Amino acid sequence: MDKNLTEHFANLESKLQSPDFLNNQGLANEVGYYIFPYDIKDELKLQDLVADLSHSDLARKVNLKIFDLYDIMLKRIDDLKGLADGDPMEMLYAMEKSDGLQFISQQINNLLEMDKNDNGVVQEINKEISGQKCVVLITGVGKVYPVLRAHKVLNTMHQVLDENPVIMLYPGAYDELSLRIFNEAKDQNYYRAFPI
């Protein structure tokens, strides 16, 4: 990454103060989706910057809503308690041991209905923002990989969340055509978001 993280994050904060950004203007009729790529070695520093931002006047001014994909995934799994015999997490651990990570990934994607536009991630975000004018910040991409994929989340989300700017903090590279998680594995082609 050319810029150091502090400068890069300052650019994000500057973007949050732009009326065009907040109103999804100047995007050639595109939905206001943005990817903030960063080097995974900066993860802890980025978490600190996000925590500071979340308690700032700027966050209150733009009504910043932060969503961690990992927390959303765990909440949806936890919601199964009482619907099945036993602890859903323990059941998933056992399935992973017997059937492997790919099988578990498929089961969690089915649970979250990730093939639908109004999937579990979108539902959790919509529940929190419920028609408010806000800025949505997505974190936790690295924590859920490879179970949930960033391109899948973005592809389904943009069909439903199109009124508010959405920023995904992405641990890897984005060249306006494809995502490369951790700067190594190609996540998938994705071309609907603007880089920050």
C-alpha positions, -999 to +999 in steps of 0.1 A: +000+000+000+014+034-010+001+055+019+006+046+055-025+036+074-029+069+093-029+090+061-052+065+044-076+066+073-075+104+074-086+103+038-116+082+048-125+107+076-122+135+050-145+116+027-171+113+056-173+151+057-181+155+020-218+163+013-215+145-021-203+113-004-230+115+023-257+120-004-244+094-029-238+121-055-213+123-083-212+085-087-225+082-123-257+066-111-238+040-091-247+030-056-224+045-029-203+015-021-167+019-011-138-004-003-111+007+021-082-018+014-055-021+040-025-043+047-035-071+072-004-063+093-021-030+101-052-048+115-048-039+152-039-003+144-070-001+121-091-014+149-079+014+172-086+040+145-121+027+140-127+027+178-115+063+180-137+072+150-167+055+165-166+078+196-159+110+177-181+140+169-177+131+132-193+097+138-223+113+156-226+139+128-228+114+100-247+088+121-219+062+116-231+026+120-204-001+124-211-037+117-187-066+122-194-095+099-180-119+125-204-106+152-233-109+128-224-144+119-221-155+155-254-138+164-273-156+137-257-189+149-266-181+185-302-174+175-305-211+168-303-219+205-335-236+216-344-245+180-320-274+179-309-300+204-277-288+219-255-258+214-253-247+178-216-238+181-207-272+194-227-288+166-207-267+141-174-277+157-184-314+154-194-310+118-162-292+109-142-320+125-161-347+106-169-329+073-143-301+070-143-263+066-159-263+032-189-281+045-193-258+075-189-227+052-217-240+030-239-246+061-233-212+075-239-196+041-272-215+040-281-204+075-274-168+066-292-173+032-263-156+015-277-164-020-307-141-013-305-103-016-322-100+018-299-124+035-290-126+072-262-100+070-285-075+052-313-082+077-291-075+107-279-043+092-314-032+082-327-040+116-302-016+131-305+013+106-342+009+100-346+037+075-322+061+091-298+083+071-264+070+081-230+058+069-226+020+071-191+007+080-184-030+075-156-046+095-146-082+103-139-093+067-107-111+076-123-128+106-150-145+086-128-155+056-132-181+040-166-188+056-181-156+043-167-138+012-166-101+008-178-101-028-208-122-018-217-098+010-214-068-013-231-083-043-262-091-023-262-060-001-261-035-029-295-047-041-311-038-008-290-011+009-288+016-017-298+048+002-268+052+025-230+051+017-215+017+026-177+013+033-161-021+037-128-023+054-110-049+034-078-066+045-062-069+011-061-053-023-088-039-045-080-026-080-116-017-090-119-051-107-110-078-082-105-083-045-074-101-032-079-110+004-047-107+025-030-095-008-027-132-017-058-152-024-081-139-051-115-135-034-135-128-066-140-102-093-160-072-079-163-039-098-193-020-082-174-003-054-151+027-054-118+025-036-110+049-008 
